């Protein structure tokens, strides 16, 4: 019997405040995993900003879902009243399928999340290092990572920007073809600017200016992402002519970029194209800027249209990913069933052989030595011939009956489950 159980606290069951309380750092995962060793044959802890999950094969007897949830909560030293949230549970092969869904991103808050596959891999590597991932979870994780890679390669589940900041970078790529060597200017140093900077960095841009009202905050952002030249807002007019891409995301009711500022910058640029993306609410850029030749101005509304179009495209890919998950789960079930076949065959042979030996011993007194040898040889041959066909059929799961069902049926017919318990 496949005894894997999973408990999941995620974006469907808990708000962000609760998810923050139950989030495990790598060091905390190590500490919890050590505690689980006495209660679990195998265990795996996956923890991200949107989920904390425990996959566990108990050492002795099944664990209730409440017991698993308490283990997760106790690992964070949370008392009974400190975190009361609902949670999802998965049993057996459904727990494996859920892990596959997580790895492919179709269970993420941000559908098709491209980071989750790396986070599952990190959790798996930690489990291997700590010795909590054994044969079953090892195979489940390997196939989950395979499913995640297949989903990315064979479907569009992770294609297209689904955040405003990445939509801005994607739009810039469409206009310029490549951002390699280009200069970007961020106006603002808040969360949106940080996300945009992180999305720009892998594009191999040449220079990055970060202009902000508070110079210290601009410097902190540049240091955090490992690139960028910080400047105060007073330096905006000086930096603007050097930028190919401008992304603005600051608060305030007045326009940060006026038509006159942009027109002056375009003269210095000798009318080379300038892309301005205004993510501010209210808008940071004077709308009349778009009337200047070779200036391309986009605001948050146009970016939201891109995001929604891409999200709709990802939604249509979910069915394709689910079909892929079913394929991978079937392969896992076949693999797991193959582990059960050998021991089941041995148990059946041992049981039949025990019956054969009992019967021979019961009639020993009626047979001389030569006859006893003949009877022993004939009955042994008879047992082998009777078992040959069912054993062959058991190994070759065909005719629509799965290997798991065949093993269960055989155990039930011959009372092997009771023998196993004994």
C-alpha positions in Angstrom: 0.0 0.0 0.0 1.3 3.4 -1.0 1.3 5.4 2.3 2.4 8.8 1.2 0.4 11.7 2.8 0.8 15.4 2.1 -0.5 18.5 3.9 -0.5 21.9 2.1 -1.0 25.4 3.5 -1.2 27.5 0.4 -2.6 30.7 -1.2 -6.1 29.0 -1.4 -6.2 28.1 2.3 -4.4 31.0 4.1 -3.8 34.7 3.6 -0.4 36.2 3.2 0.0 37.0 6.9 -0.6 33.4 7.8 1.7 32.1 5.0 4.5 34.3 6.3 4.1 32.8 9.8 4.4 29.2 8.4 7.2 29.9 5.9 10.4 27.8 6.6 13.9 29.0 5.9 16.4 26.4 4.7 17.8 26.2 8.2 14.4 25.7 9.7 13.6 22.9 7.2 16.8 21.2 8.3 15.7 21.4 11.9 12.2 20.1 11.2 13.5 17.3 9.0 15.7 16.1 11.8 12.7 16.0 14.1 10.7 14.1 11.5 13.2 11.2 11.2 11.8 9.4 14.2 8.3 9.5 12.9 8.8 9.2 9.1 10.4 6.6 6.8 10.7 9.5 4.3 9.7 13.2 4.3 10.0 16.3 2.2 9.3 19.9 3.1 8.6 22.5 0.4 8.2 26.1 1.6 7.8 29.2 -0.6 6.2 32.6 -0.1 2.9 31.0 -1.3 2.9 27.5 0.2 4.4 25.3 2.9 3.9 21.6 2.4 4.9 18.4 4.1 5.1 15.1 2.3 5.5 12.1 4.6 5.6 8.3 4.7 5.1 7.4 8.4 7.4 4.9 10.1 4.6 3.0 11.7 0.9 3.4 11.2 -0.9 6.2 9.3 -0.8 9.7 10.5 -4.0 11.7 10.6 -4.1 15.0 8.6 -4.4 16.9 11.9 -1.2 15.2 13.2 0.7 16.2 10.0 -0.6 19.8 10.3 0.6 19.9 14.0 4.0 18.7 12.9 4.3 21.6 10.4 3.0 24.1 13.0 5.2 22.8 15.8 8.3 23.2 13.6 7.7 26.9 13.7 7.0 26.7 17.4 3.5 28.0 17.0 1.1 27.4 19.7 -2.5 26.1 19.2 -4.0 29.6 19.1 -1.2 31.3 17.0 -2.1 29.9 13.6 -5.5 28.6 12.8 -5.9 28.1 9.1 -7.4 25.5 6.8 -5.2 23.2 4.8 -5.4 20.8 1.9 -4.5 17.1 2.2 -3.5 14.5 -0.4 -3.2 10.7 -0.1 -1.2 8.1 -2.0 -0.8 8.7 -5.7 -2.8 11.9 -5.5 -0.1 13.4 -3.3 2.4 12.5 -6.0 0.2 14.2 -8.6 -0.1 17.3 -6.4 3.7 17.5 -6.2 3.8 17.3 -10.1 1.2 20.1 -10.3 3.3 22.3 -8.0 6.5 21.7 -10.0 4.8 22.6 -13.3 3.4 25.9 -11.9 -0.3 25.1 -12.5 -0.9 25.1 -8.7 0.8 28.5 -8.2 -0.8 31.8 -7.3 0.9 33.2 -10.4 -0.2 30.5 -13.0 2.9 29.1 -14.7 5.3 30.5 -12.1 8.8 29.9 -13.5 10.5 30.0 -10.1 8.7 27.1 -8.5 10.5 24.4 -10.3 13.8 25.6 -8.9 12.2 25.8 -5.4 11.0 22.2 -5.6 14.5 21.1 -6.8 16.1 23.0 -3.8 13.7 21.2 -1.4 14.5 17.9 -3.0 18.3 18.5 -2.7 17.9 19.4 0.9 16.0 16.2 1.6 18.6 14.1 -0.1 21.4 15.9 1.8 19.6 15.3 5.1 18.7 11.7 4.3 15.0 12.2 4.6 14.2 11.5 0.9 14.3 7.7 0.3 13.5 5.5 -2.7 9.9 6.5 -3.1 10.2 10.3 -2.7 13.4 10.3 -4.7 11.6 8.8 -7.7 8.6 11.1 -7.1 10.8 14.2 -7.0 12.8 13.2 -10.0 9.6 12.7 -12.0 8.2 16.0 -10.7 11.2 17.8 -12.0 10.9 16.0 -15.3 7.2 17.1 -15.5 8.2 20.7 -14.7 10.7 20.7 -17.5 8.3 19.0 -19.9 5.6 21.6 -19.1 8.0 24.4 -19.9 9.3 22.9 -23.1 6.1 21.3 -24.5 3.4 23.9 -23.5 3.1 27.7 -23.1 2.2 27.6 -19.4 5.2 29.8 -18.5 5.3 32.0 -21.6 4.4 35.7 -21.7 4.7 38.3 -19.0 2.1 38.0 -16.2 3.4 40.8 -14.0 3.4 44.5 -14.8 7.1 44.9 -14.3 8.0 42.0 -16.6 5.4 43.1 -19.2 7.3 46.4 -19.3 10.6 44.6 -20.0 8.9 42.3 -22.6 7.5 45.3 -24.3 10.9 46.9 -24.5 12.3 43.7 -26.1 9.6 43.8 -28.7 10.4 47.4 -29.7 14.2 47.1 -29.6 14.6 43.4 -30.6 17.3 42.9 -28.0 18.1 44.9 -24.8 21.7 43.8 -24.8 23.9 46.9 -24.4 20.9 49.2 -24.0 20.6 51.8 -21.2 17.7 51.7 -18.9 16.5 54.4 -16.5 14.3 53.6 -13.5 12.4 56.5 -11.9 11.6 55.3 -8.4 13.2 52.7 -6.1 10.2 51.0 -4.7 8.9 47.4 -5.1 7.9 47.9 -8.8 11.3 49.4 -9.6 13.0 46.5 -7.8 11.0 43.9 -9.8 11.7 45.8 -13.1 15.5 45.9 -12.3 15.6 42.2 -11.6 13.8 41.5 -14.9 16.1 43.8 -16.8 19.4 42.4 -15.4 19.3 39.0 -17.2 18.7 40.9 -20.5 22.4 42.0 -20.4 21.6 45.7 -20.5 24.7 48.0 -20.7 23.9 50.6 -18.1 21.2 51.1 -15.5 20.3 54.5 -13.8 18.2 54.5 -10.7 16.8 57.9 -10.0 14.8 58.5 -6.8 13.7 61.3 -4.4 15.7 59.6 -1.7 19.2 59.0 -2.9 20.0 56.5 -0.2 17.1 54.2 -1.3 18.3 54.3 -4.9 21.8 53.3 -3.7 20.3 50.4 -1.6 18.5 49.1 -4.7 21.6 49.3 -6.9 23.5 47.4 -4.2 20.8 44.8 -3.8 20.6 43.9 -7.5 24.3 44.2 -8.0 24.2 46.8 -10.7 23.1 50.4 -11.4 24.1 54.0 -10.9 22.1 55.8 -8.2 21.1 59.4 -8.5 18.7 61.9 -6.9 15.6 63.0 -8.8 17.3 66.3 -9.5 19.6 64.5 -11.9 16.7 63.2 -14.0 17.2 65.7 -16.9 20.9 64.9 -17.0 20.4 61.1 -17.2 17.3 61.1 -19.5 19.2 61.7 -22.8 21.4 58.6 -22.2 18.4 56.2 -21.7 16.8 54.0 -24.3 14.2 52.7 -21.9 12.5 54.6 -19.1 10.3 52.9 -16.5 8.7 55.3 -14.0 6.8 54.2 -10.9 6.7 56.9 -8.2 3.8 58.5 -6.2 2.6 62.1 -6.5 0.1 64.1 -8.4 2.5 66.0 -10.6 4.1 64.8 -13.8 7.7 63.7 -13.2 8.5 63.8 -16.9 7.1 66.8 -18.8 6.9 67.3 -22.5 9.7 69.9 -22.5 12.1 67.5 -20.6 11.5 64.7 -23.1 11.8 67.0 -26.1 15.1 68.4 -24.8 16.4 64.9 -24.3 15.4 63.8 -27.8 17.5 66.6 -29.3 20.6 65.4 -27.4 19.7 61.8 -28.5 19.5 63.0 -32.1 16.0 61.7 -32.3 17.0 58.0 -31.6 14.0 56.0 -30.3 13.0 56.4 -26.6 10.6 54.0 -24.9 8.9 55.4 -21.8 6.7 53.1 -19.6 4.6 54.8 -17.0 3.6 52.5 -14.2 2.7 55.2 -11.8 -0.8 55.8 -10.4 -1.5 58.7 -10.9 0.5 58.8 -14.1 4.1 60.1 -13.8 4.5 61.2 -17.4 2.7 64.0 -19.3 0.5 62.1 -21.9 1.3 64.7 -24.6 4.9 63.2 -24.6 3.6 60.6 -27.1 3.2 63.3 -29.7 7.0 63.7 -29.9 8.5 61.9 -32.8 10.2 58.6 -32.0 9.0 58.6 -28.4 6.9 55.5 -27.5 4.8 56.0 -24.3 2.9 53.2 -22.7 1.0 53.4 -19.4 -0.2 50.8 -16.8 -3.5 50.2 -18.7 -1.7 49.0 -21.8 0.6 46.8 -19.7 -2.4 45.3 -17.9 -3.9 44.4 -21.3 -0.6 42.6 -22.1 -0.7 40.8 -18.8 -4.3 39.7 -19.1 -3.8 38.5 -22.7 -0.8 36.4 -21.5 -2.7 35.1 -18.5 -5.6 34.0 -20.7 -3.1 32.2 -22.9 -1.6 30.4 -19.9 -5.1 29.3 -18.7 -5.8 27.6 -22.0 -2.5 25.6 -21.5 -3.6 24.1 -18.2 -5.4 21.2 -19.8 -2.3 20.3 -21.8 -0.2 20.3 -18.6 -2.7 18.1 -16.8 -2.5 15.6 -19.6 1.2 15.6 -19.2 0.8 15.1 -15.4 -1.4 12.1 -16.0 1.3 10.5 -18.3 4.0 11.1 -15.7 1.8 9.8 -12.8 1.0 6.6 -14.8 4.7 6.0 -15.3 5.2 6.5 -11.5 2.4 4.0 -10.7 3.9 1.5 -13.1 7.3 1.9 -11.5 5.9 1.6 -8.0 3.8 -1.4 -8.9 7.0 -3.1 -10.2 8.4 -2.8 -6.7 5.4 -4.7 -5.3 5.5 -7.5 -7.9 8.7 -9.2 -6.7 7.8 -9.4 -3.0 4.2 -10.5 -3.9 5.5 -13.3 -6.1 7.9 -14.4 -3.4 5.1 -14.4 -0.7 2.8 -16.5 -2.9 5.6 -19.0 -3.8 6.5 -19.2 -0.1 2.9 -19.8 0.9 2.3 -22.5 -1.8 5.7 -24.2 -0.9 4.8 -24.2 2.7 1.4 -26.0 1.9 3.3 -28.5 -0.3 5.9 -29.3 2.4 3.1 -29.7 5.0 1.3 -32.2 2.8 4.4 -34.2 2.1 5.3 -34.3 5.7 1.8 -35.4 6.6 2.1 -38.4 4.3 5.8 -39.3 4.9 4.9 -42.4 6.9 3.1 -43.9 4.0 6.0 -43.6 1.5 9.4 -45.2 1.2 12.5 -43.2 0.4 12.4 -43.6 -3.3 8.6 -42.8 -3.5 9.1 -39.8 -1.3 11.7 -38.3 -3.7 9.4 -38.9 -6.6 6.4 -37.2 -4.9 8.7 -34.3 -3.8 9.9 -33.8 -7.4 6.4 -34.2 -9.0 4.7 -31.8 -6.5 7.5 -29.2 -6.9 7.2 -29.4 -10.7 3.4 -29.2 -10.4 3.6 -26.0 -8.3 6.0 -24.4 -10.7 3.7 -25.1 -13.7 0.6 -23.9 -11.9 2.2 -20.7 -10.8 4.0 -19.9 -14.1 1.1 -18.4 -16.0 -0.4 -16.3 -13.2 3.1 -15.0 -12.3 3.8 -14.1 -16.0 0.4 -12.3 -16.2 1.1 -10.4 -13.0 4.3 -9.0 -14.4 2.6 -8.0 -17.7 -0.2 -5.7 -16.7 -2.5 -5.8 -19.7 -6.2 -6.1 -20.6 -7.0 -2.8 -18.9 -6.1 -4.1 -15.4 -3.3 -2.1 -13.8 -0.4 -3.7 -12.0 -1.6 -2.2 -8.7 -5.0 -3.8 -9.1 -3.5 -7.2 -10.1 -1.2 -7.2 -7.0 -4.1 -6.2 -4.7 -6.3 -8.9 -6.3 -3.7 -11.6 -5.9 -3.0 -10.6 -2.3 -6.7 -10.7 -1.5 -7.4 -14.1 -3.3 -4.6 -15.9 -1.5 -4.8 -14.1 1.8 -1.3 -12.6 1.4 -2.3 -9.3 3.1 -2.9 -11.2 6.4 0.4 -13.1 5.9 2.1 -9.7 5.3 0.7 -8.3 8.6 1.8 -11.4 10.4 
